[in-house]
Amino acid sequence: MRKDFFLPQKNCVYMIAEVGSAHEGSYAEAKKIIYQACQSNTDAIKFQIYKSSTLTSEKFTKDRYEHFSKLELSIEQYKSLIKICKNNNKNVGASIWDRDLIKTFSSLVDFYKIGSGDFTNFEIINEILMTSKPLIISTGLSSLKEIREM
C-alpha cells in the first residue's frame, strides 16, 4: 500500500476511479478500463465484487439475477485486475457483498466501501471491520436517524 494512503493533508483530494460494472461482464473491457485508470492521476481503483448466486435469487428475482450474472467477473479475473493495479502503484478498494468474498480478497485490497444501500447491512460491515482495513461508508440513501444511530 502506498505510504500516503488516506493520510490527511491540507488541500488534499484522494481520487478513486470507480470501475463498478462499467466492463459489462467483459474481462477484456475491464482490463482496458484498469489500464486507463492506471494512467490517470487517480490514487486508487475500486471494484464491485460479488457472486450473483449470493446477491440475488434466480428462483425469486430472475430478472435481477440475470442482470447481475451478465456483469459478473470471476474471482481469478478480479485477482488479475488487482495485480495490474498494484503493479501500477494504485491502491485498490472494493465494495463486496458476500462475507466469503471479503475473506477471499482481504489480503488483496487496501480499503473497503459500503454503498448507501448497504448502510444497515451490519453483517457485511462487521465482517469488514474484522479485517482492520479502512472503510468508506456512503450515506446517500440513509436517513438522519440511521446515520445518528450508526
Secondary structure, DSSP 8 states (H G I E B T S, - for coil): --TTTT---TT----EEEEETTTTT-HHHHHHHHHHHHTSS-SEEEEEE--HHHHS-TTT-HHHHHHHHHH---HHHHHHHHHHHHHTT-EEEEEE--HHHHHHHTTT-SEEEE-GGGTT-HHHHHHHHTTT--EEE--TT--HHHHHH-
